């Protein structure tokens, strides 16, 4: 049995390694792409999909800028993007330490709570902010974008500032599908203009969606406390004198507490 599990682990590692070596092709931007959170100027359906993060994506470029579009209809993915925040990491050298990072949206209120299920008071469910609330919060939020190691840019500027060399926008369609678009000039993280030699260039793009801070679920009337032993005694020998409450059912591991990464290796298009 152990040998069988070992073989499965080897195969899984080999598959993961192979997946990380896949190189996709950026599209040449041969028409205008307006960065406004509306995917109408992209060819749909988008070419690529990450099933774990539940995000569709596509990358395009011309000789001066990189264009990225992400789409998701998944509620949990949208909630994490809008409240917990998202990073776009650009690595042209294959060295993560020197990568350029765009942070947008910035993290907001990321702590969720366990609440009693109205239908079953003895069970817990995770707080579930509705999409309408999330969209309203986003519309009212201070839309700043932060940069790390991008040439000549301040720590934070307004994302909606038309004078900014980098443009980012988020929008929704009538079916509540979220669209994220970004335009990043090559001069901010690579060099001023692509040349024929860049046709062989592979850049790494990582989309990192942050997680919510989800507290440990209630068990036997109290929050899970690692200092309490199975016998109910604390580390210094004192008993747990808190009043008991109805036993709350343990929820399963929640996706809201897990961050996601979409890792893209992309060969640039050159004309």
N, C-alpha and C positions, 0 to 999 in steps of 0.2 A: 504494500500500500504506500509506504514512504517513497519507494522508488518511483511509483506511478505519479505521486504528487510532485516529486523532484523533476520528472520529465515534463510535466505540465508547466512548472515554473520556468524551466529552460525555454520551452516553446513560447510562453507568454513574453519572456524577456526578449527573445529573438524577434517576435512580432512587433513589440514596442520599438526596438532598435530600428527595425526596417521601416516602420511608420515614420520615425523621426528623420529618416533619410529621404523621404519622398519630397521632391521639389516640384512645386506648382508653377504655373506660368501667369505672370501678370498680364492684363489686357492693355493694349495700347489705347489711350484715350483719343478717339478720333472725332468726338463731339463734346459739346459743352457739358460739364457736370456742375450743377449748382448745389452747394452745400447748404441744404435747408431741411434735412430730415425727411425728405420725400424721395423714394427710390425711382421715380418715373423716368429719370434719365440714365438708369442702369438697365441692362438687358436682364430680364427675369424669365425663369427663376435663376437665382444666383447659383454660381457653379459649385460651391462647396458648403458642407454642413458638418458641424461637430455635434454628434449625437449626445455626448455627455453634457456639454454646456448648453445644448439646444439652441445653437446660434448658426445661422446661415451667414456666409460672407463671400466677398469678392474683393480683389485688389486690381487697380489699374494705375497706369502712369503715363505721363508724357515726358518730354526731356527735361522738365524743370520741377515736377512735383509728383508725389505719391498720393493716390486716392484710395480710401478704404471705406467699405460699407459693411455694416453688420445688421442683421435682422433677427428678431425673435418674437414669437407669439406666446412663449411660455411665461406664465405669471411669475413664477419664482425667479427665473432669470431676470425678468424686468425689475422685480422688486430689489434684487441684489445690485443690479446696475445703478438704479436710481437712488437708493438709500446708502448702500454700503460702498459704492464707488467702483470705478474701473480704471485700469492702467493700460496704456498702449505702449509697448516696449519695442523699440527699433534697434536692431543690432546688425551693423554692416561688417563687423570684424570677427564675429563668432566668439566674442569675449563679453560675457554678460556684464562684467564689471564696468565696461566702458559704454554700455548701451544708453541710448537716449530714451527718456520716458515722458509721456504725456499723461497727466492724471485728470480725467474728466468722465463722468461727473465726480466731484469731490465727495468724500463720505459725509453723510448727515447723521441722523439718529439711527444707529445701527443695532440698538439693543431691543430684542423682542422679549415677551413675557409668556409664561405658561398661564393659561386661564382655564376655568372650568367650562366644559362642554355644556351649553345650555340644554341640550337634549338629554345628556347623561351626566349629571352633576358629579358622579364619582370618577369621571374620566377627565383627562386634560387634553387640551388642544393648544397649538401654538397660535399666538396672536397673528391675525391674518389681515393686514391692511389691504383694503380693496384698491383696485387699479385706478378708480376715479380719484381716490385720495392721493395716491402716488403721483398721478399726473398733475393734480392741483399743486402738490408740494413742489414738483419740479418747475412748474410755471412760475411759482413765487420765489424759487431759490435764487441765491446769488450765483450766477453762472460764471464762475471763474475757472480758468484752466491753469494748472501748475505744470511746470517743466523741470526736468533734470537733465543737465548736460546737453542742452540744445543751444546752438551757437547764437550768441548775441541777444538772447531772449531773457526778459526778467523772470523772477520766480513765479509771478502770477500776473495774468492780464485778463481782461474781459473776453470770454469766448465769443461774444457777439460783436466784438469790435471789428469793424470792416477794415481797419488799418492794420490789423494783425496779419503776419505772414501765414499763420496757421489758422485754419477755420474748422470749427466743429459744430455739429447740430444734431439734435434728437427730435424726432417727430413720430406721430402715430397715424395709421390709416383708419378707415371706418370699421375695420375688423379688430382694432386694438393691437395690431402688429407694430412693435417698436422698431424704428429705423435709426441707426447711428451712422453718421457720415463724417469723414475727416479729410482734409486736404493739407498735406505737409510738404512744403517745398524742400527739395533735396539739399539746398544750401544750408538748411538748419541742422542737418544731421549727417550729410554725406559730402557732396561737392556741388558747385553751382549748376552744372548742366551735364546730362548724360552724354557719353561718347560711345563710339562703336565698341570699345573695350568693355563697356558695362553690360554688353549682351551676355557675357559669361558670369556676371556677378549674381550671387545668391545672397539675399538678405533675409534675416530672421525677424519675423513679426510675432510678438506674443500679446494676446489679449488676456489680461488677468482681471477676472471679476471677483471682487472681494466678498467675504461671507458676513452674515449677521452674527452678532454676539448673542448666542442662545444659552441661557442658564441651564444648569442641570435640572432635570425634572424632579417633581416632588415624589418622595417615596416615604410611606409610613408617616405622612403628616409633616415632613420637614424637607428642606432642600438637602440634596445629597452633600454630605460633608465627609471628606476623606479622613478627617481626624477622628471620626467615630468608628470604632471597631464593630465587628459583627455582634459582639455581646452588648452593644449599646454603651460602652464605656469610652470616655474620651482619653486622650493621650496621657493626661496627668492623673487618671484614675477616678475622675469625677463622673458621676452618672449624668445622662441626658435627661434633664428635668422638664423639658419643653412638653406642653400638653399634646396628647395624641390627637390626630385628625383622621378622617376616613382615608383608607388606603386608596391612593390614586394610581390608576393603571399606567404602566410605563409606556410612553410613546416610542415609536421606532426612531432610529437616527434620522435627523431631519436634514433635508437638502439645503435649507436656508443657512445652516451652520457650516456649509462646505464651500470653499472658494473653488473657482474653476479657471482653467487655463486653456486657451486655444493657441496652439503652437503652429506657426505657418513658416515654411521655408519657401521663398518665392524668388523666381528668376525674373529680373526686370525685362520689360519690352523695350527694344531700341529700334528706331527707324533711321 
